Every structure is written in structure tokens, then in C-alpha cells.
């Protein structure tokens, strides 16, 4: 597991590096672990991993030429963190309006199947 410090909206935070991005753990755990030093000193890695456990999640990525295996990697990271992955979609940048509608429709369909 790789951890990183970064700025989000010009405010310092921290997170877990995943293929295709970063999960902002500071948003949820910032009061308990305000920075990476606190995470490491107080053995907060397990708490960071628990953020996704049992939660429903969807993965998506945007691409210009070829998404490669980005979506599969993101989905497997969510799965390894314990999230219930509802689905995912690679969205071509030139077709965002159409692809975002498709992504939303798939999520609604999948959510209705779970009810």
C-alpha cells in the first residue's frame, strides 16, 4: 500500500495510491489522522483500508486513446479493499455526454437489481 500527501482545494490531505488515482482518506480520517506522520505513528493503515469495506462502489476512468487495463485495475483495488463493486465503465473523453449517460443508466439498473 502506497500513501501520499497532496493538496485538495488548496488544503493538505493524504490518501492511498491506486492505479489511476488516489483515494482521499484524509477526507474521512483527517480528524484522527491529520497527516501521514500521524497515520504511521498511530498504526492507521487498517483504518484507511476499512473505509471501503462493505461499501458499494463503481469504478470509471476517462481516456483519450486507449484505457488499457486501467478500469480492471481500479475495480480490483476496490474489491481488495472490501468494496462491493457494482460496475465500471471507461469513458472516452470525446464522448463524455453519451458515456456518462450510459454509466448512470448502468448504475441505476444494477442498484435496482439489488433491491
PyMOL commands that set and color helices and strands:
alter all, ss='L'
color gray80, all
select helices_A, chain A and resi 26-29+36-41+45-50+70-80+93-114
alter helices_A, ss='H'
color red, helices_A
select strands_A, chain A and resi 2-8+11-18+21-24+56-63+84-92
alter strands_A, ss='S'
color yellow, strands_A
deselect
rebuild
show_as cartoon
